[in-house]
Amino acid sequence: MNLDNIHLGTIRKIREITEDGKLEVDEVWNLSEYLTANPDAQQRWPGKKLWPIVEQVVEDNVVTKDELRMLAVEIADIEEMRSDISADRDTLTCKDVSDL
């Protein structure tokens, strides 16, 4: 994944959400408001992956336990991918430094 296509603000928002290990309804609304207010975040990873799901979850103004679980799985997948990307970037950085 091209690092230019990653929206760091959305990653920070996800880190805030996952900090306590629980996904709460108010955090879903907060994420929805954040993505709605940031169209650029909707177009770049991870917002591009999350936005359709968040939009679907909040469209009826009720967030069910099943929807919370579904969104929690997506967020966990994103966190795993983010940590893989960070590891790849760190590896590249170390390799680049060792070539000096």
C-alpha positions as CSV (number, residue, x, y, z in Angstrom):
1,M,0.0,0.0,0.0
2,N,1.3,3.4,-1.0
3,L,1.9,5.5,2.2
4,D,0.5,8.6,0.4
5,N,-2.9,6.8,0.3
6,I,-3.2,6.5,4.1
7,H,-5.2,9.0,6.0
8,L,-3.3,9.5,9.3
9,G,-6.1,11.4,11.0
10,T,-8.4,8.4,10.6
11,I,-5.7,6.1,12.0
12,R,-5.4,8.4,15.0
13,K,-9.2,8.3,15.4
14,I,-9.2,4.5,15.3
15,R,-6.4,4.4,17.9
16,E,-8.6,6.5,20.2
17,I,-11.5,4.2,19.7
18,T,-9.5,1.0,20.3
19,E,-7.5,2.4,23.2
20,D,-9.7,0.8,25.9
21,G,-10.4,-2.4,23.9
22,K,-14.1,-1.8,23.7
23,L,-16.3,-0.2,20.9
24,E,-19.1,1.9,22.4
25,V,-22.1,3.4,20.5
26,D,-20.9,6.9,21.2
27,E,-17.6,6.1,19.5
28,V,-19.4,4.9,16.4
29,W,-21.3,8.2,16.3
30,N,-18.1,10.1,16.8
31,L,-16.4,8.2,14.0
32,S,-19.4,8.9,11.7
33,E,-19.2,12.6,12.5
34,Y,-15.5,12.6,11.9
35,L,-15.7,10.9,8.5
36,T,-18.7,13.0,7.5
37,A,-16.7,16.2,8.3
38,N,-13.6,14.9,6.4
39,P,-14.4,13.9,2.8
40,D,-10.7,13.3,2.2
41,A,-10.7,10.7,5.0
42,Q,-13.6,8.9,3.2
43,Q,-11.5,8.6,0.1
44,R,-8.2,7.3,1.6
45,W,-7.4,4.1,3.6
46,P,-8.7,3.3,6.2
47,G,-11.6,5.6,5.9
48,K,-12.4,4.3,2.5
49,K,-12.8,0.8,3.9
50,L,-14.8,2.1,7.0
51,W,-17.0,4.7,5.6
52,P,-19.6,2.5,3.8
53,I,-19.9,0.3,6.9
54,V,-20.2,3.3,9.3
55,E,-22.7,4.9,7.0
56,Q,-24.8,1.7,6.9
57,V,-24.6,1.3,10.7
58,V,-25.9,4.8,11.5
59,E,-28.4,5.3,8.6
60,D,-31.4,4.3,10.8
61,N,-30.1,6.2,13.8
62,V,-29.9,3.0,15.8
63,V,-26.7,1.1,16.4
64,T,-27.4,-2.6,17.3
65,K,-25.1,-5.0,19.0
66,D,-24.6,-6.9,15.7
67,E,-23.6,-3.7,14.0
68,L,-21.2,-3.0,16.8
69,R,-19.6,-6.4,16.4
70,M,-19.4,-6.0,12.6
71,L,-17.7,-2.6,12.9
72,A,-15.4,-3.9,15.6
73,V,-14.2,-6.7,13.3
74,E,-13.5,-4.2,10.6
75,I,-11.6,-1.9,12.9
76,A,-9.6,-4.9,14.2
77,D,-8.7,-5.8,10.6
78,I,-7.6,-2.2,10.0
79,E,-5.5,-2.2,13.2
80,E,-3.8,-5.4,12.1
81,M,-3.1,-4.0,8.6
82,R,-1.8,-0.8,10.1
83,S,0.6,-2.6,12.3
84,D,1.8,-4.6,9.2
85,I,2.3,-1.4,7.3
86,S,4.3,0.1,10.3
87,A,6.5,-3.0,10.5
88,D,7.1,-2.8,6.7
89,R,8.0,0.9,6.9
90,D,10.3,0.3,9.9
91,T,12.0,-2.5,8.0
92,L,12.5,-0.3,5.0
93,T,13.9,2.5,7.2
94,C,16.4,0.2,8.9
95,K,17.5,-1.2,5.5
96,D,17.9,2.2,4.0
97,V,20.0,3.3,7.0
98,S,22.2,0.2,6.9
99,D,23.0,1.0,3.2
100,L,24.6,4.3,4.2
